[in-house]
Amino acid sequence: MKRLFVLTMRLACAVCALLVSAQSASAQPRAAGFFRIFGEIPAIALAQLEEVQQALNLDEPQKTKVVELNDELRADAADVFQNSNGDFDVIHEQTAKLFAEFGTKLNAVLKEPQQKRAEEIYVQVNGGTALMNTAIADKLKITSQQKEQLDQAADDEWEKTVDSFDELRNMDDSERDAAIEKLIDSRNQSLLAVLDADQRKEFDKLQGEVLEIDLANLPGPGR
């Protein structure tokens, strides 16, 4: 995991450089959407988006609770980083636990049909990365051998992403958008390739009806 920690530090530095270089107004939503390549976007975060709230048919008390839970998640995630002493293993493990915990908290707010639709949207948005979610992996009956293959594929794609950052920073907006999509597609293909034919069919079913989402509207930290 030491290699992953080094990669994470390089990634953080590269992200800062990229965001500093995004000075135009049009670059801001692109910079926000850029975080798709980091990995999982939890269901509770997606539930902040207006189009997702409409798809789930959230009432006002539910919307209020979603805001409260996201504020709580951001505070807890900040505590994890502050208390980790730079240990990537701890950050990774604790963040995964937080996402799972807040997924459960979101489900407690939702009715059963809303829960199913929220999961479908989560799988749609995260693609192959959703396979790293324990609940999704259990539904697909991911084996221990497949879990090891997924971990290796995720590591390889993470390294590929980190290595691309200097090049991404020097691209114009359209080139960067295309390169990011290519990285995301590569990650999805690598992770989904671990599934057998029956699991892939079930994975496709888990996505439900496609919902168009603009991830650039996700609130950032402190918002």
C-alpha positions, 0 to 999 in steps of 0.5 A: 500500500506504500505505492498507493500512498505515494501515488495519492500524494502525487495525485493531490499535488497534481490536482492542486496544480490543475485547479489553479490553472483553471482560471476561466469561468467555463473551467470551473464546472469542468474542474468540478466534474474532473473529480469523477476520476477519483473513484466512488461518488457516494449515494448520499452525495448524489442525492443533493442534485436536483435531478436526482431528488426529482427522480427519487421524488423526495419531499421537503423533509427528506431534502432537508435530511439529505443536506444534514447528512452531507454536512455530517459526512463532510465533517466526519471525512475531515476528521478522518483525514486529520486523524490519519497521520497521513496513513493512506490505509487508514484514510481508505478504510475509514472513508469506505466505512463512512460511505457505507454508513451514510448509505445506510443512513440515506436508506433510512430516510427513503421509502423502499421504491426510493431506495431502489432508484437511489441504488440504480443511480449510484451504480449508473454514475460510478460504473465499474467502481460500484463493484468495490461497494460491498452491497453491490458486490454481494448482490453480484456474488463477487468471489474472493478471487474476483475481489483480488482481481478488482483490487489489482485492476483498481490499483493499475488504473489509479496509477495510470490516472496519476501518471496522466495528470501533468499531461492533463494540466497542459491540455485545453478544455476540450482535450482534457474532457476527452482525456478524462472520459478515456481514463474513466472508460479504461477504469470501467472496462478493467473493473467490469472485465472481472465479471462473468457473463451472468454477473455482467447481465445482473450489473446492467439490470442494477443500473435501471433507467438512465438518468442524465446527471450533471456532476459539476453541480455537486456541492464542494467541501464547505458548501 
